[in-house]
């Protein structure tokens, strides 16, 4: 195993992590900003107001993007298993 191979695997793993977490983080960010603007406009400073909508948005994003996420993760896992013979040599 060469250092370039290790860096390549690490880069691929980090990219996959960002791709899998990205949709849920983006939905949470959009809902959080929307509620923050709403609170600023109406001057409602309730801390728990942002919690439930964010959880619901993240849950909906998970349901919508789950097949795509599973596909990415299985492809990455398959690729890692295919690299096992090269690691021994």
C-alpha atoms as one frame of an Amber mdcrd trajectory, in Angstrom:
protein
   0.000   0.000   0.000   1.476   3.274  -1.085   1.034   6.633   0.643  -0.829
   7.890  -2.427  -3.337   5.049  -2.061  -3.905   5.901   1.603  -4.466   9.560
   0.750  -6.824   8.595  -2.064  -8.886   6.341   0.210  -8.992   9.028   2.903
 -10.067  11.698   0.425 -12.764   9.419  -0.962 -14.031   8.667   2.554 -14.179
  12.362   3.497 -15.968  13.235   0.256 -18.481  10.468   0.883 -19.056  11.717
   4.422 -19.786  15.220   3.157 -22.102  13.920   0.442 -24.073  11.747   2.858
 -24.381  14.385   5.583 -24.847  17.328   3.208 -28.570  17.111   2.434 -29.579
  16.829   6.090 -27.263  19.652   7.126 -28.520  21.843   4.293 -32.172  21.276
   5.211 -31.412  22.015   8.866 -29.554  25.184   7.884 -32.371  26.453   5.662
 -35.025  25.826   8.312 -32.814  27.360  11.013 -32.235  30.519   8.978 -35.918
  30.797   8.109 -36.956  30.523  11.743 -34.216  32.936  12.835 -35.480  35.519
  10.364 -39.052  34.914  11.548 -37.969  35.379  15.168 -36.083  38.558  14.318
 -39.061  40.030  12.476 -41.632  39.139  15.131 -39.264  39.589  18.102 -40.213
  36.177  19.464 -37.182  34.854  21.331 -38.271  31.321  22.102 -35.331  28.889
  22.154 -37.458  25.781  21.613 -39.165  27.189  18.505 -36.311  26.082  16.236
 -35.939  22.566  17.623 -39.049  20.791  16.326 -39.031  22.210  12.762 -35.330
  21.362  12.380 -35.893  17.793  13.548 -38.822  17.414  11.160 -36.862  18.891
   8.238 -33.866  16.655   8.902 -36.154  13.630   9.182 -37.842  14.478   5.889
 -34.463  14.987   4.202 -33.362  11.611   5.529 -36.457   9.920   4.124 -36.089
  11.607   0.741 -32.343  11.084   0.304 -31.972   7.700   2.045 -31.958   5.546
  -1.141 -29.273   7.768  -2.680 -27.212   7.690   0.534 -27.439   3.912   0.772
 -26.361   3.607  -2.861 -23.293   5.799  -2.217 -22.348   3.865   0.905 -22.738
   0.445  -0.721 -20.654   1.553  -3.723 -17.919   2.804  -1.380 -18.012  -0.420
   0.646 -17.848  -2.519  -2.515 -14.865  -0.466  -3.689 -13.094  -0.990  -0.359
 -13.647  -4.748  -0.532 -12.259  -4.772  -4.067  -9.086  -3.088  -2.773  -8.366
  -5.821  -0.205  -6.259  -7.985  -2.580  -4.110  -4.944  -3.447  -3.483  -4.249
   0.239  -1.857  -7.656   0.797   0.542  -7.268  -2.099
